[in-house]
Amino acid sequence: MKSKAYVALDLGAESGRAMLGELRDGRLTLTELHRFTNVPVRLPTGAHWNLLELWHNVSVGVRKAAEHCRANGLELVSVGVDTWGVDYGLLTRSGELLGVPYCYRDERNAPAMRAVLERLGGGRLYEATGIQFMPFNTIFQLAATRASCPELLDRADRLVFLPDLLHYFLTGVAVNESTIASTSQMVNPRGDASVAGSSATGVWANDLLAELGLPTSMLGEIVPPGRRIGPVLPALAAEWGLERPVWVTAPACHDTASAVSAVPASGGEGWSYLSSGTWSLMGVELAGPLITEAAREANFTNERAACGAIRFLRNGAGLWLVQQLRASLAARGYAYDYAQLTQLAAEAKPFAMRLDPEYEPFASAGRMFEKMQEFAAATGQTLPESPGELVRSCLEGLAESYKKTQADMARLTGRRIDTIHIVGGGSRNELLNQMTADATGCTVVAGPTEATAAGNVLIQALGDGELATAQDIRTVVAKSFQPTVYQPRR
């Protein structure tokens, strides 16, 4: 009997990959089949994702998976897509895509957020959705579209988030998976007693959306992770060389939710997670949403977890700061890779500048060196001279922000947290990991790096019946990957 294999199509805001997962004897093996860059494009209407390029790379990834399985005697069971949150596409009744999906960093979102908050009030919007206020949340993006191009919304029959859109391209079936829908600030996380299963997926906040003049008829079924959406369309299967029907199974389509599902924690409440990459998402899992005035003031969010629980977290700046600084330094003739920058930072003088990662101009692309100059001037500091000191300031600022988030989280939830599980690409940054342990006073457990792909694959295996519970996923991850542990120093 052939061993089963699953394909995780893990698309990040900077790069994407196709990872093949095999589950044997309670251990997961991941094989990278295809990796590619993902860069937004500037059109006359603003910043958009290069959707056709993404779809091309999805196609290449599935085709390479089919070839790999044939060569190695594996049975390809299913594929699933995860991406960053909030971004979406609109479909007509006949299934045509309306426009090119916007990139969440587009400049149109901030004015739309201000207009929505003026109309509804921040307290009311938070009470209804439990989501922290960030300009790129889907509700604000749709308000921006309603203001600039209302005919798009008038023609839309279905709204699908980016991974749902790619699943639609694969199967012809349009659904909304619950973890990605929960990022939109358009879902009531408490569910509805009259809707079966909605306590595990949430329901659309239709009344709120209608008050903003946003159509609700385009909002379809919200399904849980592990749901089989449909088989790969026959024409695509023939083109890619799929020898048998291959299912498309929804993982936790929000990449952070897939990553958190693969945190190798054994249980209990004494741990938090930090998904470290372009963004830093730090939080805990709760049985239900925590929607209070104190949580709103602390800017915490209630997003859906793969297991039906709530990820109570704060979404903040991450290694985007270093990514942008690296590009800015390269433009000035200093060409370094990330490993070199981290080494320079490790050798640099500590706290040459106290940097706030949430300084608003840092959130937009470009000019990071100049923005750091402006930040230094605005805060009465001297800008560090060396690349190492500049990078170290970014990393120290992140570690200090993690300390604050951890303290706020403990205060809001009443939990004592002594361990932080860091997953994602940022878990490779040993300097930042140690800084995080030192700043928070917590034991840091770093890894797996490919937690998102691992979670994606294992949720597909859960949907296929190879695993039975969410804790089974964490047990497999703990057996399959060796983390690195950092103890706090004085």
C-alpha positions as CSV (number, residue, x, y, z in Angstrom):
1,M,0.0,0.0,0.0
2,K,1.3,3.4,-1.0
3,S,2.1,6.0,1.7
4,K,-0.1,9.1,1.6
5,A,1.3,12.5,0.8
6,Y,-0.2,16.0,1.1
7,V,0.8,19.3,-0.5
8,A,0.9,22.5,1.4
9,L,0.9,25.6,-0.8
10,D,2.2,28.1,1.7
11,L,2.1,31.7,0.3
12,G,3.7,34.5,2.3
13,A,3.8,38.2,1.6
14,E,7.4,37.9,0.5
15,S,7.7,34.4,-0.9
16,G,5.8,31.2,-1.4
17,R,6.5,27.5,-1.5
18,A,5.0,24.1,-2.3
19,M,5.9,21.6,0.5
20,L,5.1,17.9,0.3
21,G,4.3,16.2,3.6
22,E,4.5,12.5,4.4
23,L,3.2,11.1,7.7
24,R,4.9,7.8,8.7
25,D,5.0,6.1,12.1
26,G,3.8,9.2,13.8
27,R,6.4,11.5,12.3
28,L,6.1,14.2,9.6
29,T,8.6,14.6,6.8
30,L,8.5,17.8,4.7
31,T,10.1,18.1,1.3
32,E,10.3,21.5,-0.5
33,L,9.3,21.1,-4.1
34,H,9.0,24.7,-5.3
35,R,9.9,28.1,-3.9
36,F,9.2,31.5,-5.5
37,T,9.1,35.2,-4.7
38,N,5.9,37.1,-4.2
39,V,6.1,40.8,-5.0
40,P,3.1,43.2,-5.2
41,V,2.8,45.2,-8.4
42,R,1.9,48.9,-8.8
43,L,-1.0,49.6,-11.2
44,P,-2.8,52.9,-11.8
45,T,-5.4,51.9,-9.2
46,G,-2.8,51.2,-6.5
47,A,-0.8,48.2,-5.1
48,H,-2.1,44.8,-6.2
49,W,-1.0,41.2,-5.9
50,N,0.3,39.5,-9.0
51,L,-2.4,36.9,-8.9
52,L,-1.7,35.2,-12.2
53,E,2.0,34.8,-11.2
54,L,0.8,33.3,-7.9
55,W,-1.6,30.9,-9.7
56,H,1.2,29.9,-12.1
57,N,3.4,29.0,-9.2
58,V,0.6,27.0,-7.5
59,S,0.3,25.1,-10.8
60,V,4.0,24.4,-10.9
61,G,3.9,23.2,-7.3
62,V,1.1,20.7,-7.8
63,R,2.7,19.4,-11.0
64,K,6.0,18.9,-9.3
65,A,4.2,17.1,-6.4
66,A,2.6,14.8,-8.9
67,E,6.0,14.0,-10.5
68,H,7.6,13.5,-7.1
69,C,4.8,11.1,-6.0
70,R,5.1,9.0,-9.2
71,A,8.8,8.8,-8.8
72,N,8.7,7.8,-5.1
73,G,5.6,5.5,-5.0
74,L,3.5,7.9,-3.0
75,E,-0.3,8.5,-3.1
76,L,-1.1,12.2,-3.5
77,V,-4.2,12.7,-1.4
78,S,-4.9,16.4,-1.3
79,V,-3.6,19.9,-1.6
80,G,-4.4,23.0,0.4
81,V,-3.5,26.7,0.3
82,D,-2.7,29.1,3.2
83,T,-1.8,32.8,2.9
84,W,-1.6,36.0,4.9
85,G,-4.9,37.4,6.1
86,V,-7.5,40.0,5.0
87,D,-7.0,40.2,1.2
88,Y,-9.8,39.0,-1.1
89,G,-11.2,38.6,-4.6
90,L,-14.7,39.3,-5.9
91,L,-16.5,36.8,-8.3
92,T,-19.5,37.4,-10.5
93,R,-22.4,35.0,-10.7
94,S,-20.8,33.3,-13.7
95,G,-17.5,32.9,-11.8
96,E,-15.5,35.7,-13.4
97,L,-13.0,37.5,-11.3
98,L,-13.7,41.2,-10.8
99,G,-10.4,43.1,-10.9
100,V,-7.0,42.2,-9.4
101,P,-6.9,41.7,-5.6
102,Y,-5.4,44.6,-3.7
103,C,-2.3,44.3,-1.6
104,Y,-3.1,45.1,2.0
105,R,-0.4,47.8,2.1
106,D,-2.2,50.0,-0.4
107,E,-2.5,53.6,0.7
108,R,-6.3,53.8,0.3
109,N,-7.0,51.8,3.5
110,A,-6.1,54.3,6.2
111,P,-8.7,57.0,5.2
112,A,-11.3,54.3,4.8
113,M,-10.6,53.1,8.4
114,R,-11.0,56.6,9.8
115,A,-14.4,57.0,8.0
116,V,-15.7,53.7,9.2
117,L,-14.7,54.3,12.8
118,E,-16.3,57.8,12.7
119,R,-19.5,56.2,11.5
120,L,-19.7,53.2,13.8
121,G,-17.4,54.0,16.7
122,G,-14.5,51.9,17.7
123,G,-16.2,50.4,20.7
124,R,-19.2,49.1,18.7
125,L,-17.0,47.6,16.0
126,Y,-14.8,45.8,18.4
127,E,-17.7,44.5,20.5
128,A,-19.3,43.1,17.3
129,T,-16.1,41.5,15.9
130,G,-13.4,41.3,18.5
131,I,-10.7,42.3,16.0
132,Q,-8.0,44.9,16.5
133,F,-8.0,48.0,14.4
134,M,-5.5,47.8,11.5
135,P,-6.1,49.9,8.3
136,F,-5.8,46.9,6.0
137,N,-8.7,44.8,7.6
138,T,-11.1,43.6,5.0
139,I,-13.9,45.7,6.2
140,F,-11.9,48.9,5.6
141,Q,-10.7,47.7,2.2
142,L,-14.3,47.1,1.2
143,A,-15.3,50.5,2.4
144,A,-12.4,52.0,0.3
145,T,-13.8,50.1,-2.7
146,R,-17.3,51.3,-2.0
147,A,-16.0,54.9,-2.0
148,S,-13.8,54.6,-5.1
149,C,-15.4,52.0,-7.3
150,P,-18.9,51.1,-6.1
151,E,-19.8,49.2,-9.3
152,L,-17.3,46.4,-8.3
153,L,-19.3,45.6,-5.2
154,D,-22.6,46.0,-7.1
155,R,-21.5,43.3,-9.6
156,A,-20.0,40.9,-7.0
157,D,-21.8,37.7,-6.3
158,R,-19.2,36.1,-4.0
159,L,-16.4,37.4,-1.9
160,V,-13.6,34.9,-1.3
161,F,-10.3,35.5,0.6
162,L,-7.1,34.9,-1.3
163,P,-6.6,31.2,-0.3
164,D,-10.3,30.6,-0.9
165,L,-9.9,32.2,-4.4
166,L,-7.1,29.8,-5.2
167,H,-9.1,26.9,-4.0
168,Y,-11.9,28.1,-6.3
169,F,-9.5,28.1,-9.2
170,L,-8.5,24.5,-8.3
171,T,-12.0,23.1,-7.8
172,G,-14.7,25.6,-9.1
173,V,-16.2,25.6,-5.6
174,A,-16.3,28.9,-3.6
175,V,-16.3,28.7,0.2
176,N,-14.8,30.8,3.0
177,E,-12.6,29.0,5.5
178,S,-13.1,30.1,9.1
179,T,-9.6,31.2,10.2
180,I,-9.0,33.4,7.1
181,A,-12.6,34.9,7.4
182,S,-11.9,35.7,11.0
183,T,-9.1,38.2,10.0
184,S,-11.5,40.4,8.1
185,Q,-13.2,42.2,11.0
186,M,-16.5,41.1,9.4
187,V,-17.3,38.1,11.5
188,N,-19.0,37.7,14.9
189,P,-16.6,35.3,16.6
190,R,-19.3,34.2,19.1
191,G,-21.3,32.4,16.5
192,D,-25.1,32.2,16.4
193,A,-27.2,29.8,18.5
194,S,-29.6,29.3,15.5
195,V,-26.8,28.3,13.1
196,A,-25.4,24.8,13.7
197,G,-21.7,24.7,14.2
198,S,-21.2,28.4,14.1
199,S,-19.7,28.6,17.6
200,A,-16.6,26.9,16.0
201,T,-16.5,29.1,12.8
202,G,-18.2,32.4,13.7
203,V,-20.9,34.1,11.5
204,W,-20.9,37.1,9.3
205,A,-21.7,40.4,11.1
206,N,-24.4,41.2,8.5
207,D,-26.2,44.0,10.3
208,L,-23.0,45.9,10.8
209,L,-21.9,45.5,7.2
210,A,-25.3,46.5,5.8
211,E,-25.2,49.7,7.9
212,L,-21.9,50.6,6.1
213,G,-23.6,50.1,2.7
214,L,-21.6,46.9,2.1
215,P,-23.5,44.1,0.4
216,T,-23.9,40.9,2.5
217,S,-25.4,38.7,-0.2
218,M,-21.9,38.0,-1.5
219,L,-20.8,36.4,1.8
220,G,-21.1,32.6,1.6
221,E,-20.7,29.6,3.8
222,I,-18.0,29.7,6.5
223,V,-16.4,26.2,6.7
224,P,-13.9,24.8,9.3
225,P,-10.4,23.7,8.6
226,G,-10.1,20.1,7.4
227,R,-13.1,20.4,5.2
228,R,-12.8,18.8,1.8
229,I,-13.8,21.4,-0.7
230,G,-13.8,19.3,-3.9
231,P,-11.5,17.4,-6.3
232,V,-9.0,19.2,-8.5
233,L,-10.8,20.0,-11.8
234,P,-10.4,17.3,-14.4
235,A,-8.8,19.6,-17.0
236,L,-6.2,20.7,-14.4
237,A,-5.6,17.1,-13.2
238,A,-4.9,16.0,-16.8
239,E,-2.6,19.0,-17.4
240,W,-0.6,18.3,-14.2
241,G,-0.4,14.6,-14.6
242,L,-2.5,13.7,-11.5
243,E,-3.1,9.9,-11.8
244,R,-6.1,9.7,-9.5
245,P,-8.7,12.2,-8.1
246,V,-6.8,14.6,-5.8
247,W,-8.9,16.5,-3.2
248,V,-8.5,20.2,-2.3
249,T,-8.8,20.3,1.5
250,A,-9.0,23.6,3.4
251,P,-6.2,23.8,6.0
252,A,-6.3,26.6,8.4
253,C,-6.1,29.0,5.5
254,H,-4.7,31.9,7.5
255,D,-1.0,31.1,7.6
256,T,-0.7,32.1,11.3
257,A,-3.5,29.7,12.2
258,S,-1.7,26.9,10.4
259,A,1.5,27.8,12.1
260,V,0.0,28.0,15.6
261,S,-1.7,24.6,15.1
262,A,1.9,23.2,14.8
263,V,3.2,24.7,18.0
264,P,4.8,21.7,19.8
265,A,3.2,22.4,23.1
266,S,2.0,19.5,25.3
267,G,-1.0,21.3,26.8
268,G,-1.7,23.5,29.7
269,E,-2.0,27.3,29.8
270,G,1.5,28.3,30.8
271,W,2.7,29.0,27.2
272,S,2.2,31.6,24.5
273,Y,3.1,31.5,20.8
274,L,5.0,34.0,18.6
275,S,4.6,33.6,14.9
276,S,7.7,35.4,13.7
277,G,8.2,36.6,10.2
278,T,7.2,39.7,8.2
279,W,4.8,40.3,11.0
280,S,5.0,39.3,14.7
281,L,1.8,37.7,15.9
282,M,1.9,36.9,19.6
283,G,-0.9,35.3,21.7
284,V,-2.5,32.5,23.5
285,E,-5.4,30.1,22.7
286,L,-8.7,30.6,24.5
287,A,-11.8,28.5,24.6
288,G,-13.9,31.5,23.4
289,P,-13.4,35.2,22.5
290,L,-12.3,37.7,25.1
291,I,-14.0,41.0,24.0
292,T,-13.6,43.6,26.7
293,E,-12.9,47.3,26.8
294,A,-9.4,46.5,28.3
295,A,-8.7,44.1,25.4
296,R,-9.7,46.8,22.9
297,E,-7.6,49.4,24.5
298,A,-4.6,47.0,24.4
299,N,-5.4,46.4,20.7
300,F,-5.8,42.6,21.0
301,T,-7.6,40.5,18.4
302,N,-9.8,37.4,18.5
303,E,-9.1,35.3,15.5
304,R,-10.2,31.7,14.9
305,A,-7.8,28.8,15.6
306,A,-7.6,25.6,13.6
307,C,-9.1,23.6,16.5
308,G,-12.2,25.9,16.7
309,A,-10.8,27.8,19.7
310,I,-9.8,31.5,19.6
311,R,-6.3,32.9,19.0
312,F,-6.2,35.9,21.3
313,L,-3.2,37.9,20.0
314,R,-1.7,41.2,19.1
315,N,-0.5,41.6,15.5
316,G,2.5,43.8,15.4
317,A,5.6,44.8,13.4
318,G,8.0,42.0,12.6
319,L,11.1,41.3,10.6
320,W,9.6,43.6,7.9
321,L,11.7,46.2,9.6
322,V,14.9,44.4,8.8
323,Q,13.7,43.4,5.3
324,Q,13.1,47.0,4.4
325,L,16.3,48.2,6.1
326,R,18.3,45.7,4.1
327,A,16.8,47.0,0.8
328,S,17.5,50.6,1.9
329,L,21.1,49.7,2.8
330,A,21.6,48.0,-0.6
331,A,20.4,51.1,-2.4
332,R,23.2,52.9,-0.5
333,G,25.8,50.4,-1.6
334,Y,25.8,48.1,1.4
335,A,24.9,44.6,0.1
336,Y,24.3,42.1,2.9
337,D,22.3,38.9,3.3
338,Y,20.2,38.4,6.4
339,A,22.8,36.2,8.1
340,Q,25.5,38.9,7.7
341,L,23.2,41.6,9.0
342,T,22.4,39.5,12.1
343,Q,26.1,38.8,12.7
344,L,26.8,42.6,12.4
345,A,24.0,43.2,14.9
346,A,25.3,40.7,17.3
347,E,28.7,42.5,17.3
348,A,27.2,46.0,17.6
349,K,26.8,48.2,20.6
350,P,23.5,47.5,22.5
351,F,20.8,50.1,22.5
352,A,22.5,52.6,20.3
353,M,18.9,53.8,19.6
354,R,15.6,52.8,21.3
355,L,13.3,52.1,18.4
356,D,9.5,51.8,18.4
357,P,8.5,49.1,15.8
358,E,5.0,50.5,15.7
359,Y,6.1,54.0,14.4
360,E,3.5,54.5,11.7
361,P,5.7,55.3,8.8
362,F,7.6,52.0,9.2
363,A,4.5,50.1,8.0
364,S,4.8,51.3,4.4
365,A,7.4,50.1,1.9
366,G,10.6,51.9,1.0
367,R,12.9,54.6,2.5
368,M,13.5,52.7,5.8
369,F,16.9,54.3,6.4
370,E,15.3,57.8,6.0
371,K,12.4,56.8,8.2
372,M,14.8,55.7,10.9
373,Q,16.5,59.1,10.6
374,E,13.1,60.8,11.0
375,F,12.3,58.6,14.0
376,A,15.6,59.5,15.6
377,A,15.0,63.2,15.1
378,A,11.4,63.0,16.4
379,T,12.5,61.2,19.6
380,G,15.6,63.3,20.3
381,Q,18.1,60.5,19.6
382,T,21.1,60.1,17.4
383,L,20.8,57.8,14.4
384,P,23.4,54.9,14.7
385,E,26.1,55.0,12.2
386,S,26.8,51.4,11.4
387,P,24.5,48.8,9.6
388,G,25.0,46.5,12.6
389,E,23.7,49.1,15.1
390,L,20.7,49.9,12.8
391,V,19.7,46.3,12.6
392,R,20.3,45.7,16.3
393,S,18.0,48.6,17.1
394,C,15.3,46.9,15.1
395,L,15.7,43.6,16.8
396,E,15.9,45.2,20.3
397,G,12.8,47.2,19.5
398,L,11.0,43.9,18.6
399,A,12.1,42.2,21.7
400,E,10.9,45.1,23.9
401,S,7.5,45.0,22.0
402,Y,7.2,41.3,22.8
403,K,7.8,42.0,26.5
404,K,5.0,44.5,26.5
405,T,2.6,42.2,24.6
406,Q,3.4,39.3,27.0
407,A,2.7,41.5,30.0
408,D,-0.6,42.8,28.5
409,M,-1.6,39.3,27.6
410,A,-1.0,38.0,31.1
411,R,-2.9,40.9,32.6
412,L,-5.9,40.5,30.3
413,T,-6.2,36.7,30.5
414,G,-5.1,36.2,34.1
415,R,-2.6,33.6,32.9
416,R,1.0,33.2,34.1
417,I,3.1,32.5,31.0
418,D,6.6,31.1,31.4
419,T,7.3,29.7,27.9
420,I,7.1,31.3,24.5
421,H,7.0,29.0,21.4
422,I,8.5,30.9,18.4
423,V,7.6,29.4,15.0
424,G,8.0,30.6,11.5
425,G,11.0,31.9,9.6
426,G,11.9,34.3,12.4
427,S,12.7,31.3,14.7
428,R,16.0,31.0,12.8
429,N,17.2,34.4,14.1
430,E,19.2,33.2,17.2
431,L,20.0,36.8,18.3
432,L,16.4,37.9,18.3
433,N,15.3,34.7,20.1
434,Q,17.8,35.3,22.9
435,M,16.8,38.9,23.1
436,T,13.2,37.8,23.5
437,A,14.1,35.4,26.3
438,D,16.1,38.1,28.0
439,A,13.4,40.8,27.6
440,T,10.4,38.7,28.7
441,G,12.1,36.5,31.3
442,C,10.5,33.5,29.6
443,T,12.0,30.3,28.3
444,V,11.9,30.5,24.5
445,V,11.4,27.3,22.4
446,A,12.2,28.1,18.8
447,G,10.9,25.9,16.0
448,P,9.8,24.5,13.7
449,T,10.8,27.0,11.1
450,E,8.3,25.5,8.6
451,A,5.4,25.4,11.2
452,T,2.9,26.9,8.7
453,A,3.6,24.1,6.1
454,A,3.6,21.5,8.9
455,G,0.2,22.7,10.2
456,N,-1.2,22.9,6.7
457,V,-0.3,19.3,5.9
458,L,-1.4,17.9,9.2
459,I,-4.8,19.6,9.1
460,Q,-5.2,18.0,5.7
461,A,-4.3,14.6,7.3
462,L,-6.8,15.3,10.0
463,G,-9.5,15.9,7.3
464,D,-8.4,12.6,5.6
465,G,-8.8,10.7,8.9
466,E,-5.1,10.0,9.5
467,L,-5.2,12.1,12.7
468,A,-8.1,12.5,15.1
469,T,-7.6,15.6,17.1
470,A,-5.8,19.0,17.1
471,Q,-3.5,17.7,19.9
472,D,-2.5,14.8,17.6
473,I,-1.1,17.5,15.3
474,R,1.1,18.9,18.1
475,T,2.2,15.4,19.2
476,V,3.4,14.7,15.6
477,V,5.2,18.0,15.4
478,A,7.0,17.4,18.8
479,K,8.2,14.0,17.5
480,S,9.2,15.3,14.1
481,F,11.2,18.5,14.8
482,Q,14.0,19.3,17.3
483,P,13.5,22.8,18.7
484,T,16.2,25.1,20.1
485,V,15.7,26.3,23.7
486,Y,16.9,29.7,24.9
487,Q,16.9,30.5,28.6
488,P,16.6,34.1,29.8
489,R,19.9,35.8,30.9
490,R,20.3,38.7,33.3
